[in-house]
Amino acid sequence: MNLSKIEKFVESITPRDEDFARWYTDICLGAELCSYSSVRGCIILRPYGYAIWELITAELDRRFKDTGHQNVMMPLFIPESMLQKEKDHVEGFAPEVAWVTHGGETPLTERLCVRPTSEVLFCDHYAEIIQSWRDLPKLYNQWVSVVRWEKTTRPFLRTREFFWQEGHTAHATKEDAVEETLRMLDIYEDFYRDALAIPVLKGLKSDSERFAGAVDTYTVEAMMHDGKALQAGTSHYLGDGFAKAFNIQYTDKDNQLGYVHQTSWGVSSRSIGGLIMVHGDDEGLVLPPAVAPIQVVIIPIATHKEGVLEEATKLRDVLKGTGLRVLLDDSDRMPGWKFSEHEMKGVPIRLEIGPRDIAQNQCVAVARDNREKVFIALDRVAEEVPVLLDALHDRMLERAEKSMRERIYDVEQLEAFVRTMEEKPGFIRAYWCGSAECEAEIKELTTATSRCIEEGGDVEGRVCVVCGKEAHHSVFWGKAY
């Protein structure tokens, strides 16, 4: 076997800085996250990719239930007449809707939309079950797949069918609904930081970027390695527009009729794409421990030597007893190939144990992110490996925060804005008057869009980067996936 190839670990990945798009696809396929489907624009989630999604759903679902939300399941199909009830909503989704027109050989009397999102289904249900203030709030969420007929697709980032959660809540007052909208945005921010080690920018979307049918859309935006933005999650205050369209009324404590105020919010399987593009390197995935299907892989060295497999098995059992997800790779392949495979899959910690280690009552721990080696006494493994995992998460988050921080550029002149967007991948923070015309001009000149309005941005005395008039917002701009 060519030892130089083993030292290089993975040769099948295009270097990240040579061709970022190809690198991304190489990891999706090489790490066995997904495969292309015979259905154009759709992917197959392979066991390892689905295991990551399961861990993501578990992390989010726990947070939702801790805040009083319940899971439900709505139908896959939406009658056309129901979809048409909220004008702005249907217009926003019309280009992406897939329609069912036949049941077997029989034409349907009414077309059925394959759900692109479920606001109208929840509204129809809420109109039936909400009568009194005692029925509120309704804090519902569902885990489903949805279909949007994207023209250009890429694994996880944009596929015609994708997986997500969508929360839909109904409240007695505007204040309660706005509070819910912002609470869920905070939950998303915490989830990305604490589970995925990804920092996000958080703020309000501009009118042109808000969700179809919403009053306000809030977003968390992540920066990828190539400087592009990923809309990582959104939370919408829907107001009472849907309630009026679907006649969702309730009797308040004073026996007066009122319309409910609603929210919707969602995070999708594109978060897996974010994990790849924020943390991955030229050897493959680098997974934060919270969502790594295998947190620790144990690789015995010289398995033909007496006692090696026995000690490796003891290690596995001890670590499993602490609640960690552990794999003992006792296959007959060479250690170098095992290193390669598990690096490609982003396993956070690798433990190596061989005859010399056993003689010294130790094993070798190698962290996936920096390949730093640490010698751990065998009787200290249960205490020290969790510490290594926590430290790895913190390093990943720190690197991602530093990368984002260093690639946010403050620009005050339009010429400098255009030049910076062309020459320096990342986000631009610039002032904006709030007019749709100025926002559209930036998009036309650079293809960049407003990602979100900065929370607490000081605009006193500032002028719009486009027109030079008084600024009302500090905005983060960027090119996006």
ABEGO torsion letter per residue (X at the ends): XBAAAAAAGBAABBBAAABAAAAAAAAAAAAGABBBBABBGBBBBBAAAAAAAAAAAAAAAAAAAAAGBBBBBBBABBBAAAAAABAAAAAAAAAABBBBABBEABBBABBBBBBABAAAAAAAAAAAABABAAAOBBBBBBBBBBBBBBABBBBGABBABBBBBBBBBBBABAAAAAAAAAAAAAAAAAAAAAAAGBBBBBEBBBAAABBBGBABBBBBBBBBAAGBBBBABBBBBAEAAAAAAAGBBBBBAAGBBBBBBBBBBBBBAAAAAAAAAAABBAAEBBBBAAABABABBBBBBGAABBGAAAAAAAAAAAAAAAGBBBBBBABABBAAAAAAAAAAAGBABBBBBBAAAAAAGBBBBBBAAAGBBBBBBAAAAAAAAAAAAAAAAAAAAAAAAAAAAAABBBBABAAAAAAAAAABBEBBBBBBAGBAAAAAAAAAAAGBBBABBBBGBBABGBBBAAAGBBBABBBBBBBBX
